[in-house]
Amino acid sequence: MKLSPEQQQELIGILKTRFEKNMNRHTGVEWAKVQTKLDASAEKLWSLNEMEITGGEPDVVAYDENTGEYIFYDCVAESPKGRRSVCYDHEALEARKEYKPANSAVEMARDMGIELLNEEQYRELHKLGKFDTKTSSWIKTPTAIRKLGGGIFADYRYDTIFIYHNGAESYYAARGFRGALRV
């Protein structure tokens, strides 16, 4: 799970360009400091590349002063195309009797080395723009809801963020998931 030096440089170029085009997402953050962190973390670069190739368009959205980490979210306008048509988690995938999707949101995120956004993070993302106006995204489901067979997802309609529920085994062509990564 490591990118070649050429792949690393290409990804860093993409991330830098996105960073510079969207300064409103990370006021006060300096790219040179972000790149220093990226250069020191091949594993995190691999995860960011996974976010990128699945259509997430990751970008810096915050800096955690307590941990010294930069926080990346998927900032693509609609739920990432390469992560749609998935149920919530492995348990839900196994529960389906027929028409199983290829994967689940929780497993894909784990395999990519990222976390699903939770409700608070999803709401924070929307302070930076309008996302999921035509799609929806699974978000981290509280244990109590998941134990009862449910999963939660979110979208943005009518100038409002909506948090919904569905059976965790459900999947739709317009529902994927958004991730977060700390570097």
C-alpha positions in Angstrom: 0.0 0.0 0.0 2.5 2.5 -1.2 2.6 4.7 -4.2 5.6 5.0 -6.5 7.5 8.3 -6.3 5.9 9.4 -9.6 2.4 8.6 -8.3 3.1 10.5 -5.1 4.2 13.6 -7.1 1.2 13.4 -9.4 -1.2 13.1 -6.4 0.5 16.0 -4.5 0.2 18.1 -7.6 -3.6 17.4 -7.8 -4.0 18.1 -4.1 -2.0 21.3 -4.3 -4.1 22.6 -7.2 -7.3 21.8 -5.5 -6.1 23.4 -2.2 -5.2 26.6 -4.1 -8.5 26.7 -6.0 -10.6 26.3 -2.8 -8.9 28.5 -0.1 -12.3 29.1 1.5 -12.1 25.5 2.8 -8.9 26.0 4.8 -8.5 29.6 5.8 -5.1 30.2 7.5 -3.6 26.8 6.4 -0.4 26.9 4.5 0.2 24.4 1.7 3.9 24.0 2.5 3.1 22.6 5.9 0.5 20.3 4.5 2.9 19.0 1.9 5.6 18.4 4.6 3.1 16.1 6.4 2.1 14.4 3.2 5.8 13.8 2.2 6.3 12.1 5.6 3.4 9.7 5.3 3.4 7.3 2.4 0.5 5.3 4.0 -1.7 8.5 4.2 -0.8 9.4 0.6 -2.0 6.0 -0.5 -5.3 6.5 1.3 -5.7 10.0 -0.3 -5.0 8.4 -3.7 -7.8 5.9 -3.0 -10.1 8.8 -2.2 -9.1 10.5 -5.4 -9.4 7.5 -7.8 -12.8 6.7 -6.4 -14.0 10.2 -7.2 -13.9 11.9 -3.8 -11.7 14.9 -4.6 -10.2 15.1 -1.1 -9.2 18.5 0.3 -8.0 19.9 3.6 -11.0 21.2 5.6 -9.4 21.7 9.0 -6.3 21.6 11.2 -6.4 20.0 14.6 -4.2 22.0 16.9 -4.3 19.4 19.6 -2.9 16.6 17.4 -1.1 18.6 14.7 -3.0 16.9 12.0 -4.6 18.2 8.8 -8.1 16.8 8.2 -9.1 15.9 4.7 -12.7 15.2 3.6 -14.2 14.2 0.3 -15.2 17.5 -1.3 -16.7 16.3 -4.6 -20.1 17.9 -5.2 -22.0 14.6 -5.3 -21.3 11.3 -3.5 -18.2 9.8 -5.0 -19.0 7.8 -8.1 -16.6 5.0 -7.4 -18.3 4.4 -4.0 -21.9 4.2 -4.9 -24.4 1.2 -4.9 -23.0 -0.2 -1.6 -24.9 -1.2 1.5 -23.8 0.1 4.9 -21.5 -2.6 6.3 -20.4 -6.3 6.0 -23.2 -7.6 8.3 -25.8 -5.9 6.0 -24.1 -7.3 2.9 -24.2 -10.8 4.3 -27.8 -10.4 5.3 -28.9 -9.8 1.7 -30.4 -13.0 0.2 -30.2 -11.8 -3.4 -29.0 -8.9 -5.5 -26.0 -8.3 -3.3 -24.0 -5.2 -4.0 -20.3 -5.6 -4.6 -19.2 -4.1 -1.3 -20.3 -2.1 1.7 -19.4 1.5 2.7 -17.8 0.5 6.0 -15.6 -2.2 4.4 -14.6 0.1 1.5 -13.6 2.9 3.9 -11.6 0.5 6.1 -9.8 -0.9 3.0 -9.0 2.7 1.9 -7.7 3.6 5.3 -10.3 6.3 5.9 -13.4 6.8 8.2 -17.0 7.5 7.1 -18.0 11.0 8.0 -20.3 11.2 11.0 -23.3 13.5 11.3 -21.3 16.3 12.8 -18.6 16.1 10.2 -21.2 16.0 7.4 -22.7 19.2 8.8 -19.3 20.8 9.0 -18.7 19.9 5.4 -21.8 21.9 4.4 -20.4 25.0 5.9 -18.0 24.9 3.0 -20.5 24.5 0.2 -23.5 22.5 -1.1 -22.9 18.8 -1.4 -25.1 15.8 -2.3 -27.9 17.9 -3.9 -28.7 15.0 -6.2 -27.1 12.0 -4.4 -26.9 10.8 -0.8 -24.1 9.5 1.4 -24.0 6.9 4.1 -22.7 8.4 7.3 -21.4 6.7 10.5 -24.4 5.1 12.1 -24.7 5.1 15.9 -24.3 1.6 17.4 -27.9 1.6 18.9 -29.4 2.2 15.5 -27.2 -0.3 13.7 -28.0 -3.0 16.3 -31.7 -2.6 15.3 -30.8 -3.1 11.6 -30.7 0.5 10.5 -28.2 2.7 8.8 -28.2 6.5 8.4 -27.5 8.6 5.4 -27.6 12.3 4.6 -28.2 14.6 1.7 -28.9 18.3 1.0 -32.3 19.4 -0.5 -34.3 22.5 -0.2 -31.4 24.4 1.4 -31.4 21.9 4.3 -29.3 18.9 5.4 -31.5 15.9 5.9 -30.5 12.9 8.0 -32.5 9.8 7.1 -32.6 6.1 8.0 -32.8 3.0 5.9 -32.2 -0.7 6.4 -28.5 -1.1 6.4 -28.7 -3.7 3.7 -30.3 -1.3 1.2 -28.3 0.2 -1.6 -29.0 2.7 -4.4 -27.2 3.9 -7.5 -27.2 7.5 -6.1 -26.0 6.6 -2.6 -22.3 6.3 -1.7 -20.3 7.6 1.2 -17.9 10.4 2.0 -14.7 9.9 4.0 -12.3 11.7 6.3 -8.6 11.2 6.8 -6.2 12.8 9.3 -2.7 13.4 8.2 
